[in-house]
């Protein structure tokens, strides 16, 4: 985790944390909510926070680079668009019958890549490689000659 954050970066982190706290208090006090929509809404705040707070490498531990801000912005936008279109993309389409739109494919590839980047930053390369092996295995399983 980064040791020293600049004043502006600290303001962004505090604003995201405040939004996360207010949203969770609102969601838990108002009663029934959709758990999957709630997880997506939390992802909107947690993903940019993780990309800002955890450095890409140990060399960049003292400052937040422009690529960290870019990834945090992209993750916020992708998460917000997924949260905004959540019910249409998840509940209003016929699974395996209707084709995915280009927007859904782009966001469906971008979000796991950003999550993998955060896993690599938080937990290191071994867990990142393990998750990557399982993802590749899931994609290539139908084409393997020996099926278990």
Secondary structure as the mmCIF struct_conf table of DSSP 4:
data_model
#
loop_
_struct_conf.conf_type_id
_struct_conf.id
_struct_conf.beg_label_comp_id
_struct_conf.beg_label_asym_id
_struct_conf.beg_label_seq_id
_struct_conf.end_label_comp_id
_struct_conf.end_label_asym_id
_struct_conf.end_label_seq_id
BEND BEND1 UNK A 3 UNK A 3
HELX_RH_AL_P HELX_RH_AL_P1 UNK A 7 UNK A 29
BEND BEND2 UNK A 30 UNK A 30
HELX_RH_AL_P HELX_RH_AL_P2 UNK A 35 UNK A 53
BEND BEND3 UNK A 54 UNK A 54
BEND BEND4 UNK A 56 UNK A 57
HELX_RH_3T_P HELX_RH_3T_P1 UNK A 58 UNK A 60
TURN_TY1_P TURN_TY1_P1 UNK A 61 UNK A 62
BEND BEND5 UNK A 63 UNK A 63
HELX_RH_AL_P HELX_RH_AL_P3 UNK A 66 UNK A 84
TURN_TY1_P TURN_TY1_P2 UNK A 85 UNK A 85
HELX_RH_AL_P HELX_RH_AL_P4 UNK A 86 UNK A 90
TURN_TY1_P TURN_TY1_P3 UNK A 91 UNK A 91
BEND BEND6 UNK A 92 UNK A 93
TURN_TY1_P TURN_TY1_P4 UNK A 95 UNK A 97
BEND BEND7 UNK A 98 UNK A 98
HELX_LH_PP_P HELX_LH_PP_P1 UNK A 99 UNK A 101
HELX_RH_AL_P HELX_RH_AL_P5 UNK A 102 UNK A 123
HELX_RH_AL_P HELX_RH_AL_P6 UNK A 125 UNK A 140
HELX_RH_3T_P HELX_RH_3T_P2 UNK A 141 UNK A 143
BEND BEND8 UNK A 145 UNK A 146
#
